[in-house]
Amino acid sequence: MIDELDLRAGERLAVLGYNGAGKTTLLRLLAGLDAPTSGRVAIDGEPIAGADLKLRRSVAYATQRPALLATSVMRNVELPLRWRGIDGRARRSAALEALERLNVGSLAERNALSLSGGEAQRVSLARALAIQPRLLLLDEPAAGLDADARRAFFDDLEHALRDRATTTVHVSHRAEEALRLADSIAALTDGAIRQLSDPASIVRQPADATVARLVGYENVLPVEIDAGGRVLIGGAPSGVITTTAPGSAVLAAWAAAIHLVAPGSAPLRATVERVSQGPGRWEIALAGNEKLRAHLPFERPPPRTGDHVAVRVDPPRAVVIPIPHRQEPRP
């Protein structure tokens, strides 16, 4: 576990965790809305809870549900600038620039309550960016949007942040969104950071089974390692060889790492439980010594439900995670 989180100026941190992991609580602590029951939250050494107005106003917080007022989009984005005493012309210029960065400048005179979900999310973010914060906090900013709208939103967010040195903390339960914008990733479960790494490291070397599932591995299962370094699934060789010490471990493998081969051509056997069409692939559920999920390209004819197959795991698309001595085999 990580007991200290230290952000550099301009760093972009993504906090990845399931619902209830403590992501929003962390943001509220960083925003100074809640005071820590223990420990300390500070910006440049000054505690944020109870800090002076100038420090607290250097933090912008875009919540999961845009809290827009029943007035124009422009007035919504100008509001925090008005509180800071910015004069009307400068206020309008800053608000319009923020809206343009997020491709919603044309909505400036619309009533904010008439906006679609994606438009409202962009306006909420523009309001946060307009004050040019030192610290920008984003709480699941694309929550409630469909897949296409989420992709478009993050395209615009990436553009809006491209030339800014704003320190950013973005929380999400979606690995693809957390990995996209971050310099570093914090995997959060039960209010504790289990791993803090750069995006490539957390994907290639997850600290444990929980982190492996968080970053998207479809197969996370207990294995044994024999004296020769072979990784055994239910006692059968998987095709993966490791230098990890013999004993219990966890294997994390992408669904694309699970290869189906003719019966008898590999020691690991399974039965096809389900075949379904996924986005650009066949998705196969397998039952055997352990439940497995496989992805096959559409150009290959899929197996049929009930077929008996042999299975081989592709080593480059899998990682062996040692289990600490006191940890149970199935985290």
C-alpha angles and dihedrals in degrees: 000000000000113000099182131049116194118180122198120221108273094016120140112216124186118200110207120195145130123261109290094023093119101261097134091043089056091052092049089052091050090048092051092240090121128033119227116250087216135004126027138276114200143164113214088345096307116115109243096211106085092004122151120278095256093058094044090050090056088069121079121194122195106193127212093255113045109240098208124169125233093259136082123311089241093054090049092054093042094052100087089044090054089052088054092055097249111160121247101258095046090043093054093045093052092046093049092048091053091049092049091051088059096043095248100103090115089063095060096113097038120108106259093225091062094062127111119244093262093047092049091051090053093048091049090052092046089054090054094047095046092074090055093231125205089219124032118194119196120190110197089313095187096045113143095020122120121245097268093046091049092052091049091047093053091046088057093043091052090051093047093053098038099100098026126099092209116145105236134195114189122181124201143151091216114090095202091057095044093049095047102069104020135108088192137014128216114199106211127194129162091355094304132103108237096182137008113192145133113276096258094050096048090052096044097037111027111184096228145346093281093056091045090057091045093056091050111264105158094203119050113159144151116263140173125230116214128210091270093055094253114149109228125202109199088341095307122110111254097199093254120116120195140182090220112122116266117271138062121345142150125254118208113191133170115238087245088061092064108092121191114214135174116291111270095023094095131028096233110084132190143166123235108245101175140003120197138162116254132178102304094336148062114258113212127192114203132194122202136104084338133008111262136185122211133186119209127186116253092241090068117077107243124234119253127249108273095026117139112228140171119237133213125182118222105231098211090058096049137065131204113221116199116225117229112243096258097040120105117244092245108049 
